Amino acid sequence: MLRATRRIAIIGASADPGRPSFGVFRYLVAQGYECVPVNPNEREVMAVPAFGTLAEAVTATGPFELVDVFRRSELCVPHAREAVGAGARCFWLQQGVVNWEAARVAHEAGLDVVMDRCTMIEVRRLVGR
């Protein structure tokens, strides 16, 4: 999935360099992915404008292949529905995030689902670092 992906919406992306979502955002951008932050509490992340919802991000910037979620597990079902509505191909819950209902919603709509895995770690495996 990551080899075929170019555009990633990162739900819960933070402008705080101390947050894991910032480190992953920075790494993915450095690897050539076009990442767009989705967080109603941020104006921008690394000079990339942030959007309050995934739908707003899609309207402003176009569709995403992958929706990467940095939220507490119990908050993920609405994000699965957003990813389905946005036409994403993959719904990805970051390391430590597990929600079987969100996975079911995405899977039944035809999305690939990854849970409890870090996109940065997986990209590092792909590029051999």
C-alpha positions in Angstrom: 0.0 0.0 0.0 2.7 2.5 0.9 4.6 2.0 -2.4 1.4 3.0 -4.3 0.6 5.9 -2.1 1.5 9.5 -2.7 -1.1 11.6 -0.8 -1.7 11.0 2.9 -4.2 12.9 5.1 -2.9 12.8 8.7 -5.7 13.1 11.1 -4.5 14.5 14.4 -1.3 15.9 13.0 0.4 18.4 15.4 2.6 21.4 14.9 4.3 20.5 18.3 7.7 18.9 17.5 7.4 16.9 20.7 4.3 15.0 19.4 4.7 11.7 17.6 2.4 12.9 14.8 4.8 15.8 14.0 7.8 13.4 13.7 5.8 11.1 11.4 4.5 14.0 9.3 8.1 15.4 8.9 9.5 12.0 8.0 6.8 11.1 5.5 7.2 14.5 3.8 11.0 14.0 3.7 10.4 10.7 2.0 8.4 12.4 -0.8 4.8 11.8 0.4 2.4 14.7 0.0 0.9 15.0 3.5 -1.9 17.2 4.6 -2.7 17.8 8.3 -6.3 17.4 9.5 -6.7 18.9 12.9 -9.2 21.6 13.9 -6.7 22.8 16.6 -3.9 23.6 14.2 -3.5 26.3 11.5 -0.6 24.6 9.8 2.1 21.9 10.3 5.5 22.5 8.8 4.0 25.4 6.7 1.3 23.1 5.3 -2.2 24.5 5.9 -4.2 22.3 8.3 -7.9 21.5 7.8 -10.6 21.0 10.5 -12.0 17.9 8.8 -11.0 15.4 6.2 -13.9 16.6 3.9 -12.5 20.1 4.0 -9.0 18.8 3.1 -10.4 16.9 0.2 -12.4 19.8 -1.1 -9.4 22.1 -0.9 -6.6 19.8 -2.0 -8.0 16.8 -3.7 -8.4 13.1 -2.8 -6.1 11.0 -0.6 -5.1 7.4 -1.0 -4.4 6.9 2.6 -5.9 8.3 5.8 -3.5 8.0 8.7 -5.1 8.5 12.2 -3.4 9.8 15.3 -6.4 9.8 17.7 -7.4 7.8 20.7 -8.9 4.5 19.8 -12.4 5.3 21.0 -12.6 8.3 18.6 -11.8 6.5 15.4 -15.2 5.3 14.1 -16.2 8.8 12.8 -12.8 9.0 11.1 -13.4 5.6 9.4 -16.7 7.0 8.0 -14.9 10.2 6.9 -12.3 8.1 5.1 -15.0 6.1 3.3 -16.8 9.3 2.3 -13.6 10.8 1.0 -12.9 7.8 -1.3 -9.6 6.8 0.4 -8.1 3.4 -0.4 -6.6 2.8 3.0 -7.6 3.5 6.6 -4.5 3.4 8.8 -4.6 3.6 12.6 -1.2 4.4 14.1 0.7 2.3 16.6 -1.2 1.9 19.8 -4.5 2.7 18.1 -7.0 -0.2 17.8 -10.7 0.1 17.1 -12.4 -3.0 15.6 -15.6 -1.1 14.8 -13.7 1.5 12.8 -11.9 -1.3 11.0 -15.2 -3.0 10.2 -16.7 0.3 8.8 -13.7 0.9 6.5 -13.3 -2.7 5.5 -16.9 -3.2 4.6 -16.6 -0.2 2.3 -13.7 -1.7 0.5 -10.8 0.1 2.1 -7.6 -1.6 3.1 -7.2 -1.4 6.9 -4.1 -1.3 9.0 -4.2 -1.0 12.8 -1.6 -0.6 15.5 1.2 0.1 13.0 3.3 3.2 12.4 3.6 4.5 8.9 7.1 5.9 9.5 8.4 2.5 10.7 6.8 0.7 7.7 8.2 3.2 5.2 11.7 2.8 6.9 11.3 -1.0 6.3 10.5 -0.3 2.6 13.4 1.9 2.0 15.8 -0.2 4.0 16.7 2.2 6.9 
